[in-house]
Every structure is written in C-alpha cells, then in structure tokens.
Amino acid sequence: MDIRVEDGLIAEIGPGLSGGEVVDGGGAIALPGLVDLHTHLREPGREDAETVLTGTQSAARGGYTAVHAMANTSPVADTAGVVEQVWRLGREHGHCDVQPVGAVTVGLEGERLAELGAMADSAARVRVFSDDGKCVSDAVLMRRALEYVKAFDGVVAQHAQEPRLTEGAQMNEGVVSGRLGLTGWPAVAEEAIIARDCLLAAHVGSRLHVCHVSTAGSVEIIRWAKSKGWNVTAEVTPHHLLLTDDLVEDSPVGAYNPIYKVNPPLRTRADVEALRAALADGTIDVVATDHAPHPVEDKETEWSAAAMGMIGLETALSVVQEAMVDTGLLDWAGVAERMSAAPARIGRLPGHGLALEAGAPANITLYDPSVRTPVDPSGYASKSRNTPYEGMTLPGRVVATFLRGRPTVLEGKLT
C-alpha cells in the first residue's frame, strides 16, 4: 500500500498513489508512531548522561514519536515549573513529543504528595505520576495519590519494590545470586507491592499502572486484578523479555559486568516465559523501554558501586521482534497495540497511538523486519552507551519515522 501525507495528516491510503516527495518503504511494515510510557531523559540535572535533545533523537531512531519523561531529574519534576521546562524542551527540539511524568511525592522522598493538581493544570497537562526509581511504599500516601488523580483522570505508575525486602540487593534472588555471593532481590518484594496497590486502586476506584513487571508471580497478581474488572494496567521492558540473570555469571563480556545491573533485576528463564505469555494474552498491556542512560564512569566500575539501568530506545522494536514476533507470540498488529495504541491510551496522549487511516495525524514508523544487524552503540544518538545487547545480532531496523508528517528519520538517519 501507499500512504499519502498532506499537512501533517494521512490523506489517503491505497495502492498506486502518486504525487509529491516519495519515500520508498518497499518491504517495510508501516506502524503507528511508537509511544514510550517510561523514558529517562535526565534533563535537567544529569546532562552528562542524556539531554532532551539526544534522548528524543534516540527515540526517533527507534521509531518513537512520543515519550513520557520520568520525574527523577535534578531538580525532581514535582512542580508545574519543572514539568513545563521539560515539556518546552521537547517542543523546542522536536524529534518526538515529550510528555512529562510528574512525581507522586515531593523530591521522590515518599513523605508528602507533590503538586499533582498544579502539574495536571500546567501547560504540560501531566496525567501520569510516578516516583520511579523509588517505590511509594507508604500505603496511606499511595491511597491518597490514587484518590487525588481521579479528579483529572490521571494514573499513578508504581515502581513496585518493597524497600525493606531489597536493602542492599544487587540482583535477582536465586541460584545465581547464591553462587556469586551477591545479595538477592526477591520476587516477593515486587509482588507484595503490586498486590497491595491493586487492592488500593480497587478500593478507591482509581487507575493504577505497574511499571516494569519482572516476575511470573507479578503476572498472576495482575491477571487476577484484571479478572475483577479493576482499572489496572502494566508494562514490561524489552530487556525483561529477552535477558536472564544467568548473564551476571556467564556472558560474552564476562561475569559481574554491571551492564546487566538493572532495577528491577534480570530474572529467570521461567519469569521471561511468563512475561512473554502475559504480553501476548494482554495481561501486560505495554512494552516500555525504561531507557536509563548513564555515563561511562557510572557503569564501568565494580558491580556493587555501579548504577542500575540500561538504554533501550534504539533497540526496543528489534528486541520485541526477536522475543515476540519471530517466536509467533505476537503479530505486527499486536506490536502496534502494545507499543503505540495502549501506551498513548494509558498516558492520555492525544494525537498518538491512532490507527493508520485517512484523517489521522501522520505519526508513522516504517520498519524493515528482514535484516539482522550486530548491535553497535557507538553510532547511537543517545549520549550513553550502556546497552546490554552490544555484540548481539538483532533483527530489523527502523527505516523512517514521521512526526505529524515531518520526517525525523530517513534511511535510518536523523534528518
């Protein structure tokens, strides 16, 4: 099929269309522009790791037309002023839309609610609130947040990590952590918070979104909550769909390599299989990157001192193809739902995640699934290089990305 774009909108879709500048997408799949619910852009405060400019360039190269920028910046995005600053930087750089996520608590300290209403009423129109990086562990505070966001159809996105159960934790608690002598991070620390928050969301009639689900037990709790008709959604990261905790002990880059240190930690093969099945059957709604850039000195150090996190914007679609499409678990329409439509719907992001049809905004990603390429982060747009896939061969590449009809990427290169 051909897609004709005029004035930022899809004017017509059909065979044999002509006129104007032509971008040859022969052999590529056309997807609605991808939307990430969970991106760390680091600006303001950690511009040595990433900026709104480099982060959105990285997003565009990955096929994204919108990202939700997490609140753990410096200063924290817990006021209308900071979220508006991030939103305006996104508009200024223009490689994709930037929708700020507001902090749930002041300074991410978990002691008192941030200015949720002011952020919602600001120019940024914040609808997603999260202390990601930290858990809102106080049940009373979490209940108040869930009640508060109902007034403007917001959602609380919880980083599910019971802090007392994960003190000093370094990796998944299991056989590998025992052999390596690293403090374990038990699955129950995630599952207990998810169970509590599902109950709280049901009790107050609010929307809960669970960030970066990583265990089979978490999947079962979310499946149970959804069976009750509760307004609970969940995301999984590409790395939790592909990688396991075995890599901490045995990998091409050696044991104890902090490139595999992430929060929540890489889990077991059984967890990976459960997450894939849950994404396929809709128990997990969204693939979200949790793109977490770090400068070299924060990752190339001993395991215990290294920062947690991996970059993921430029490899997300390839990893999803490897884990879900090429295994027969998901078709490309399913990918469009989980990487575009559902995240836009959960984030209440107008103009994104819409089906490719006449009259819709021309947010389009052209993706060639037929090629396989070794991962080489030296050519990434991101300022950081902490990808766990370096040296691996992954399928597919983004051929072009269009934001409201304007190309941000052509032939895999930024425009």
C-alpha positions in Angstrom: 0.0 0.0 0.0 0.9 3.7 -0.4 0.4 6.3 2.3 -0.2 9.9 1.1 0.5 12.6 3.7 -0.6 16.2 3.5 -0.4 19.0 6.1 0.6 16.6 8.8 -2.3 14.2 8.3 -2.7 10.9 6.5 -4.7 12.0 3.4 -5.2 8.6 1.7 -4.0 5.0 1.9 -4.2 2.7 -1.0 -2.3 1.1 -3.9 -0.8 3.2 -6.7 -0.9 6.6 -5.1 1.4 9.3 -6.5 2.5 12.9 -6.2 4.9 14.9 -4.1 8.1 13.7 -2.5 8.4 9.9 -2.4 9.9 7.8 0.4 10.5 4.3 -0.7 9.3 1.9 2.0 9.2 -1.2 -0.1 9.3 -4.3 2.1 8.8 -2.3 5.3 6.0 -2.5 7.7 4.1 0.7 8.5 3.3 1.1 12.2 1.7 4.0 14.0 4.5 6.0 15.6 5.7 4.3 18.8 4.9 5.7 22.2 7.1 5.0 25.3 5.5 5.3 28.7 8.8 5.1 30.5 11.8 7.1 29.4 14.6 8.7 31.4 15.8 11.9 29.6 17.9 13.0 32.6 17.5 16.7 31.9 17.5 18.8 34.0 20.5 17.8 36.2 22.3 14.9 34.5 23.0 16.3 31.1 26.2 14.2 31.1 24.1 11.1 30.7 21.4 12.4 28.4 19.5 15.5 27.3 16.1 16.0 25.9 17.7 16.6 22.6 19.8 13.4 22.5 17.1 11.4 24.1 14.5 12.4 21.6 16.9 11.8 18.8 17.5 8.3 20.2 13.7 7.8 20.4 13.2 8.9 16.8 15.8 6.5 15.6 13.9 3.8 17.5 10.7 4.6 15.7 9.1 6.6 18.6 7.0 9.8 18.0 6.3 10.4 21.7 7.9 9.6 25.0 6.9 10.0 28.6 9.8 11.6 30.5 10.2 10.2 34.1 10.4 12.6 37.0 13.7 11.6 38.7 15.6 14.5 37.3 17.5 17.1 39.4 15.5 19.1 40.4 12.8 16.5 40.6 9.8 17.1 38.3 7.5 17.6 41.3 6.2 21.1 40.4 4.4 22.7 37.5 7.6 24.7 36.7 9.9 21.7 36.2 7.4 19.7 34.1 6.8 22.7 31.9 10.5 23.1 31.5 10.8 19.5 30.2 7.7 19.9 28.0 9.1 23.1 26.4 12.5 21.5 25.8 10.7 18.7 24.0 8.7 21.1 21.8 11.9 23.1 21.1 13.9 20.1 19.9 11.1 18.4 18.0 12.4 15.0 17.3 9.4 13.5 19.1 6.8 14.7 21.5 7.8 14.8 25.2 5.1 14.3 27.8 6.5 14.8 31.3 5.7 12.4 34.1 5.1 14.1 37.4 6.5 12.9 40.7 4.0 11.5 43.2 5.8 12.8 46.3 8.0 15.9 46.9 11.6 15.1 45.9 10.7 11.4 45.5 11.1 11.2 49.2 7.8 9.4 49.9 6.8 11.7 52.7 4.1 14.1 51.3 2.3 14.4 48.0 3.7 16.7 45.3 1.7 19.3 43.4 -0.3 16.8 41.4 -3.1 19.2 40.6 -0.8 22.0 39.6 1.1 19.7 37.3 -2.1 18.4 35.8 -3.3 22.0 35.1 0.1 23.2 33.7 0.9 23.7 30.1 2.4 20.1 30.2 -1.0 18.6 31.1 0.5 15.9 33.2 -1.6 12.7 33.5 1.0 10.1 34.6 2.6 10.4 38.1 5.4 8.2 39.3 8.3 8.2 41.8 10.0 5.7 39.5 13.4 4.7 40.9 11.7 4.7 44.3 8.6 2.9 45.5 5.7 4.8 47.1 5.9 2.4 50.0 3.6 4.2 52.4 0.2 2.7 51.9 -1.7 5.7 53.2 0.3 8.1 50.8 -0.3 5.7 47.9 -4.1 5.7 48.7 -4.1 9.5 48.8 -2.3 9.7 45.4 -4.7 7.3 43.8 -7.7 9.3 45.2 -6.2 12.6 44.1 -5.6 11.8 40.4 -9.2 10.7 39.9 -10.1 14.4 39.7 -8.4 14.8 36.4 -8.4 11.2 35.0 -4.7 10.7 36.0 -2.9 7.5 36.7 -0.3 6.5 39.3 2.6 4.5 37.8 4.1 2.5 40.7 7.7 1.3 40.9 6.9 -1.9 42.8 9.8 -2.5 45.2 9.3 -3.1 48.9 12.3 -1.2 50.3 12.9 -3.3 53.4 13.0 -6.5 51.4 15.5 -5.1 49.0 18.0 -3.4 51.3 21.4 -3.9 49.7 20.0 -6.1 47.0 22.2 -6.5 43.9 20.5 -9.0 41.6 17.7 -11.5 41.4 17.5 -13.7 44.5 18.1 -17.3 43.3 20.6 -19.9 42.4 22.9 -17.5 40.5 23.0 -14.9 43.3 23.8 -17.6 45.8 26.8 -18.8 43.7 28.1 -15.3 43.1 27.6 -14.2 46.7 25.5 -11.1 45.7 22.7 -10.0 47.9 19.4 -11.3 46.4 16.4 -9.2 45.3 13.4 -11.5 46.0 10.5 -11.6 43.6 8.1 -11.1 46.6 9.4 -7.6 47.1 7.8 -6.7 43.8 4.8 -8.9 44.1 3.8 -7.7 47.6 3.6 -4.0 46.5 1.6 -4.9 43.3 -0.9 -6.9 45.3 -1.3 -4.1 47.8 -1.7 -1.4 45.2 -4.2 -3.4 43.1 -6.4 -3.6 46.2 -6.0 0.1 46.9 -6.8 1.1 43.4 -10.0 -1.1 43.5 -10.9 0.3 46.9 -10.8 4.0 45.8 -11.9 3.3 42.2 -8.7 4.8 40.6 -6.3 4.0 37.8 -3.0 2.1 38.7 -0.2 1.4 36.2 2.5 -1.1 37.2 6.0 -0.2 35.9 8.5 -2.7 34.6 6.9 -6.0 35.7 9.6 -8.7 36.0 8.3 -11.8 37.7 5.9 -14.6 37.0 4.2 -14.0 40.3 3.5 -10.4 39.4 1.9 -11.5 36.2 -0.5 -13.7 38.2 -1.5 -10.9 40.5 -2.2 -8.5 37.7 -4.1 -11.2 35.8 -6.3 -11.7 38.9 -6.8 -8.0 39.4 -7.9 -7.6 35.8 -10.3 -10.6 36.1 -12.0 -8.5 38.8 -12.5 -5.6 36.4 -10.2 -3.3 38.3 -8.5 -0.5 36.4 -5.0 -1.8 36.4 -2.5 -1.7 33.6 1.1 -2.9 33.4 4.2 -2.7 31.3 7.2 -4.9 30.6 10.6 -3.8 29.3 12.3 -5.3 26.3 15.3 -6.5 28.4 13.0 -8.4 30.8 11.5 -10.1 27.7 14.9 -11.3 26.5 17.6 -11.4 29.1 18.0 -13.6 32.2 20.0 -13.4 35.5 22.4 -16.1 34.2 24.2 -13.3 32.3 25.5 -11.9 35.5 27.6 -15.0 35.9 28.2 -16.1 32.3 28.1 -13.7 29.4 30.2 -12.7 26.4 31.5 -9.7 28.4 32.4 -11.7 31.5 31.0 -12.2 35.0 29.9 -9.4 37.3 29.6 -7.0 34.4 27.4 -4.0 35.5 25.9 -3.7 32.0 23.4 -6.3 33.3 22.7 -4.4 36.6 19.2 -3.0 36.4 16.2 -2.2 38.6 14.2 -4.5 38.8 16.8 -7.1 38.2 17.0 -9.5 35.3 15.1 -12.6 36.4 15.0 -16.3 35.5 14.1 -18.0 32.2 10.7 -19.1 33.8 10.0 -15.4 34.5 10.9 -14.4 31.0 8.5 -17.0 29.6 5.7 -15.9 31.9 6.2 -12.2 30.8 6.1 -13.1 27.1 2.9 -15.1 27.6 1.3 -12.2 29.6 2.2 -9.7 26.9 0.8 -11.9 24.2 -2.5 -12.5 26.1 -2.9 -8.9 27.1 -2.4 -9.3 30.8 0.6 -6.9 30.3 -0.6 -4.0 28.2 2.5 -2.2 27.1 6.2 -2.6 26.2 8.0 0.3 27.8 11.7 0.8 27.4 12.8 2.2 30.9 15.5 3.8 28.8 18.1 4.6 31.6 21.2 6.3 30.3 24.4 6.5 32.4 27.8 8.0 31.7 30.7 5.5 31.3 32.1 6.1 34.8 28.8 5.1 36.4 28.7 1.7 34.7 32.3 0.7 34.2 33.1 0.1 37.8 32.8 -2.7 40.4 29.3 -4.3 40.5 28.3 -3.0 43.9 29.1 0.6 43.1 27.6 0.7 39.5 24.4 2.5 38.6 21.4 0.5 37.8 19.9 0.8 34.3 20.1 0.1 30.6 19.4 2.2 27.5 16.8 0.8 25.2 15.1 3.2 22.8 17.0 2.3 19.7 16.8 -1.5 20.2 13.2 -1.9 21.6 11.5 -2.8 18.4 14.2 -5.2 17.4 14.1 -6.9 20.8 10.3 -7.2 20.6 10.6 -8.7 17.2 13.1 -11.2 18.5 11.2 -12.2 21.6 7.6 -11.9 20.5 7.1 -11.7 16.7 9.7 -14.2 15.5 8.6 -16.7 18.2 5.0 -16.4 16.9 3.6 -15.0 20.1 2.6 -11.6 18.6 1.8 -10.3 15.2 2.5 -6.8 13.9 -0.9 -5.5 14.8 -0.3 -6.7 18.3 3.0 -4.8 18.3 1.2 -1.7 17.2 -1.3 -2.1 20.1 1.3 -2.7 22.8 4.0 -0.2 21.6 1.7 2.6 20.3 -2.0 2.5 21.0 -2.0 1.2 24.6 0.7 3.5 25.9 -0.9 6.5 24.3 -4.3 5.5 25.8 -2.9 4.9 29.3 -0.9 8.2 29.2 -4.0 10.1 27.8 -1.8 11.4 25.0 -3.9 12.9 22.2 -2.8 12.5 18.6 -0.7 9.4 19.2 -1.4 5.7 19.1 -4.1 6.1 16.4 -4.7 3.6 13.6 -3.1 4.5 10.3 -6.1 5.8 8.4 -7.2 8.8 6.4 -7.6 11.9 8.7 -5.3 10.6 11.4 -2.1 12.5 12.3 0.8 11.2 10.2 2.8 9.7 13.1 4.3 6.8 11.2 7.1 4.3 11.7 8.5 2.3 8.7 10.3 -0.8 9.9 12.1 -3.4 7.9 12.0 -6.8 9.8 14.0 -8.7 7.2 17.6 -7.7 8.1 19.7 -8.7 11.0 22.5 -6.4 12.4 25.1 -6.6 15.1 24.3 -4.1 17.9 26.9 -1.3 17.9 26.2 1.5 20.3 29.0 3.7 19.0 26.6 5.0 16.4 23.7 5.7 18.7 22.1 9.1 19.1 22.0 8.7 22.9 24.8 10.2 24.9 25.2 6.9 26.8 26.3 3.5 25.7 25.1 1.2 28.4 23.3 -1.3 26.2 23.2 -5.0 27.3 22.9 -6.0 23.6 26.3 -4.9 22.4 27.7 -7.6 20.1 24.4 -9.4 19.8 22.8 -9.7 16.4 19.2 -8.4 16.5 16.5 -8.4 13.7 15.1 -5.4 11.9 15.8 -1.7 11.6 13.8 1.5 11.6 13.8 2.8 8.0 11.9 6.1 8.7 10.0 7.9 11.4 7.5 10.7 10.7 6.2 13.1 13.3 2.9 14.7 12.0 4.2 14.1 8.5 7.6 15.5 9.0 10.5 13.0 8.7 12.7 12.8 11.8 14.5 9.7 10.5 15.0 8.7 6.8 17.0 5.6 5.8 17.8 5.1 9.4 19.5 8.5 9.8 18.3 11.6 11.7 17.0 14.4 9.5 
